[in-house]
Amino acid sequence: MTVKIRLAKTSKKGSSIFRIVVVPTRSKRDGQCIDSLGLYDSTLNPPVLKIDKEKYQEWIKKGAKPSTGLRKILK
């Protein structure tokens, strides 16, 4: 089973608050997640990014790949 680290929307329409989650590659954007790694809130100025770096590195070592959108945010 391949997994990805990506964003899952948790807020209402019009506001952009996302959880950073580990999910199977073929699941829906807001489908069931394996693990939650953090939070990204773009409604604040500047945007807030909270991520558990230890968990993130552990999943990367296991072979999980971050999505393109998440890679842009992490830079």
N, CA, C and O of each residue as an XYZ file, in Angstrom:
300
protein
N       0.843     -1.175      0.000
C       0.000      0.000      0.000
C       0.891      1.241      0.000
O       1.754      1.388      0.866
N       0.684      2.124     -0.960
C       1.433      3.370     -0.996
C       0.646      4.459     -0.281
O      -0.583      4.497     -0.334
N       1.376      5.341      0.386
C       0.733      6.420      1.135
C       1.317      7.758      0.742
O       2.450      7.852      0.269
N       0.509      8.802      0.951
C       0.924     10.172      0.675
C       0.682     11.025      1.907
O      -0.185     10.732      2.731
N       1.464     12.082      2.011
C       1.249     13.099      3.035
C       0.620     14.272      2.294
O       1.233     14.830      1.384
N      -0.597     14.650      2.676
C      -1.271     15.718      1.954
C      -2.207     16.501      2.866
O      -2.303     16.225      4.061
N      -2.889     17.474      2.291
C      -3.778     18.345      3.037
C      -5.213     17.831      2.991
O      -5.671     17.346      1.957
N      -5.920     17.937      4.110
C      -7.341     17.586      4.187
C      -8.083     18.787      4.753
O      -7.767     19.250      5.849
N      -9.054     19.291      4.027
C      -9.772     20.494      4.443
C     -10.679     20.194      5.631
O     -11.391     19.189      5.643
N     -10.645     21.081      6.639
C     -11.456     20.875      7.839
C     -12.414     22.024      8.111
O     -13.194     21.955      9.060
N     -12.378     23.068      7.310
C     -13.185     24.252      7.594
C     -14.357     24.385      6.626
O     -14.553     23.554      5.740
N     -15.113     25.430      6.815
C     -16.261     25.702      5.964
C     -15.822     26.314      4.638
O     -14.661     26.682      4.459
N     -16.757     26.413      3.733
C     -16.499     27.012      2.427
C     -16.063     28.471      2.598
O     -16.683     29.228      3.344
N     -15.006     28.851      1.910
C     -14.528     30.222      1.965
C     -13.352     30.448      2.892
O     -12.616     31.419      2.719
N     -13.155     29.585      3.865
C     -11.988     29.705      4.731
C     -11.089     28.497      4.496
O     -11.568     27.399      4.211
N      -9.804     28.709      4.615
C      -8.858     27.654      4.255
C      -8.052     27.188      5.464
O      -6.977     27.715      5.750
N      -8.580     26.206      6.160
C      -7.859     25.565      7.255
C      -7.742     24.095      6.881
O      -8.739     23.442      6.573
N      -6.517     23.580      6.912
C      -6.257     22.209      6.483
C      -5.497     21.446      7.557
O      -4.695     22.021      8.293
N      -5.758     20.143      7.638
C      -4.955     19.243      8.455
C      -3.914     18.617      7.534
O      -4.193     18.373      6.360
N      -2.729     18.357      8.051
C      -1.707     17.642      7.296
C      -1.808     16.185      7.740
O      -1.573     15.866      8.905
N      -2.161     15.299      6.796
C      -2.472     13.918      7.133
C      -1.726     12.932      6.236
O      -1.260     13.276      5.150
N      -1.631     11.712      6.721
C      -1.085     10.592      5.950
C      -2.271      9.739      5.534
O      -3.042      9.278      6.375
N      -2.413      9.532      4.211
C      -3.556      8.796      3.677
C      -3.100      7.820      2.601
O      -2.046      8.018      1.996
N      -3.881      6.765      2.352
C      -3.588      5.911      1.204
C      -3.703      6.725     -0.080
O      -4.529      7.634     -0.159
N      -2.899      6.419     -1.071
C      -2.817      7.201     -2.298
C      -4.163      7.365     -2.991
O      -4.434      8.431     -3.543
N      -4.998      6.363     -2.980
C      -6.252      6.397     -3.731
C      -7.452      6.901     -2.938
O      -8.576      6.819     -3.435
N      -7.264      7.414     -1.737
C      -8.409      7.882     -0.961
C      -8.816      9.296     -1.365
O      -8.052     10.004     -2.020
N     -10.014      9.701     -0.974
C     -10.542     11.027     -1.274
C      -9.794     12.083     -0.468
O      -9.088     11.769      0.490
N      -9.963     13.354     -0.877
C      -9.280     14.452     -0.188
C      -9.627     14.480      1.291
O      -8.746     14.673      2.128
N     -10.892     14.292      1.622
C     -11.327     14.340      3.013
C     -11.687     12.954      3.535
O     -12.494     12.825      4.456
N     -11.090     11.917      2.950
C     -11.362     10.547      3.369
C     -10.663     10.184      4.658
O     -10.087     11.038      5.333
N     -10.719      8.924      4.988
C     -10.141      8.433      6.232
C      -8.622      8.545      6.196
O      -7.995      8.187      5.199
N      -8.032      9.040      7.275
C      -6.580      9.200      7.325
C      -5.950      8.160      8.247
O      -6.601      7.630      9.148
N      -4.677      7.879      8.005
C      -3.919      6.941      8.825
C      -3.360      7.648     10.049
O      -3.403      7.120     11.160
N      -2.829      8.866      9.829
C      -2.188      9.622     10.907
C      -2.311     11.114     10.612
O      -2.289     11.526      9.452
N      -2.438     11.910     11.650
C      -2.492     13.359     11.501
C      -1.163     13.953     11.969
O      -0.692     13.642     13.063
N      -0.559     14.812     11.134
C       0.765     15.343     11.434
C       0.761     16.806     11.853
O       1.713     17.267     12.483
N      -0.283     17.539     11.517
C      -0.272     18.946     11.868
C      -1.433     19.718     11.294
O      -2.462     19.149     10.930
N      -1.252     21.048     11.217
C      -2.309     21.954     10.811
C      -1.714     23.088      9.985
O      -0.611     23.558     10.266
N      -2.457     23.529      8.953
C      -2.079     24.685      8.150
C      -3.273     25.605      8.055
O      -4.334     25.211      7.570
N      -3.099     26.854      8.526
C      -4.181     27.841      8.520
C      -3.750     29.033      7.671
O      -2.909     29.827      8.092
N      -4.326     29.158      6.478
C      -3.954     30.242      5.575
C      -4.839     31.474      5.737
O      -4.651     32.462      5.027
N      -5.802     31.431      6.659
C      -6.684     32.581      6.854
C      -6.010     33.675      7.668
O      -6.420     34.834      7.605
N      -4.983     33.323      8.428
C      -4.273     34.299      9.247
C      -3.177     34.969      8.432
O      -2.756     34.447      7.400
N      -2.718     36.122      8.896
C      -1.639     36.827      8.209
C      -0.491     37.021      9.187
O      -0.649     37.824     10.107
N       0.630     36.364      9.068
C       1.028     35.383      8.061
C       0.388     34.019      8.337
O      -0.040     33.748      9.459
N       0.326     33.167      7.317
C      -0.259     31.825      7.500
C       0.477     31.020      8.571
O       1.690     31.151      8.736
N      -0.270     30.189      9.294
C       0.292     29.401     10.391
C       0.470     27.960      9.940
O      -0.454     27.355      9.396
N       1.657     27.411     10.166
C       1.956     26.015      9.854
C       2.472     25.352     11.120
O       3.525     25.725     11.636
N       1.734     24.370     11.622
C       2.152     23.593     12.789
C       2.276     22.154     12.334
O       1.299     21.556     11.882
N       3.482     21.586     12.449
C       3.698     20.214     12.003
C       4.607     19.491     12.991
O       5.569     20.070     13.495
N       4.302     18.235     13.263
C       5.137     17.396     14.117
C       6.278     16.864     13.254
O       6.090     15.921     12.485
N       7.456     17.465     13.382
C       8.592     17.137     12.522
C       9.066     15.693     12.687
O       9.490     15.064     11.718
N       8.998     15.174     13.899
C       9.431     13.790     14.142
C       8.541     12.802     13.399
O       9.038     11.883     12.748
N       7.225     12.990     13.495
C       6.290     12.111     12.786
C       6.465     12.238     11.277
O       6.429     11.244     10.553
N       6.656     13.481     10.808
C       6.834     13.723      9.378
C       8.066     12.973      8.858
O       7.992     12.288      7.837
N       9.188     13.102      9.555
C      10.413     12.411      9.143
C      10.243     10.892      9.194
O      10.763     10.184      8.332
N       9.525     10.390     10.190
C       9.269      8.950     10.319
C       8.491      8.430      9.111
O       8.819      7.372      8.574
N       7.456      9.168      8.678
C       6.668      8.740      7.522
C       7.461      8.835      6.227
O       7.291      8.003      5.337
N       8.323      9.838      6.111
C       9.182      9.961      4.930
C      10.118      8.757      4.846
O      10.331      8.213      3.762
N      10.673      8.340      5.973
C      11.561      7.166      6.012
C      10.810      5.897      5.629
O      11.392      4.984      5.043
N       9.517      5.833      5.957
C       8.707      4.663      5.618
C       8.294      4.639      4.149
O       7.765      3.637      3.668
N       8.536      5.747      3.431
C       8.238      5.775      2.002
C       7.076      6.652      1.590
O       6.712      6.671      0.415
N       6.481      7.382      2.528
C       5.379      8.286      2.183
C       5.937      9.477      1.411
O       7.029      9.964      1.702
N       5.173      9.937      0.423
C       5.608     11.068     -0.387
C       4.654     12.236     -0.193
O       3.438     12.054     -0.256
N       5.192     13.447      0.044
C       4.314     14.614      0.196
C       3.709     15.031     -1.137
O       4.334     14.864     -2.184
N       2.511     15.565     -1.103
C       1.843     16.053     -2.316
C       2.539     17.327     -2.791
O       3.306     17.934     -2.044
N       2.274     17.728     -4.028
C       2.911     18.920     -4.576
C       2.486     20.176     -3.824
O       3.308     21.064     -3.597
N       1.226     20.265     -3.439
C       0.753     21.421     -2.678
C       1.427     21.533     -1.325
O       1.776     22.631     -0.892
N       1.612     20.419     -0.662
C       2.269     20.410      0.645
C       3.745     20.772      0.497
O       4.294     21.484      1.338
N       4.385     20.290     -0.555
C       5.798     20.643     -0.788
C       5.976     22.141     -0.935
O       6.946     22.702     -0.425
N       5.044     22.805     -1.633
C       5.116     24.255     -1.813
C       4.973     24.974     -0.468
O       5.676     25.952     -0.211
N       4.073     24.496      0.385
C       3.860     25.109      1.688
C       5.079     24.924      2.583
O       5.458     25.844      3.308
N       5.692     23.754      2.542
C       6.833     23.464      3.408
C       8.094     24.249      3.038
O       8.984     24.421      3.871
N       8.174     24.727      1.782
C       9.340     25.539      1.392
C       9.258     26.874      2.028
O      10.141     27.708      1.828
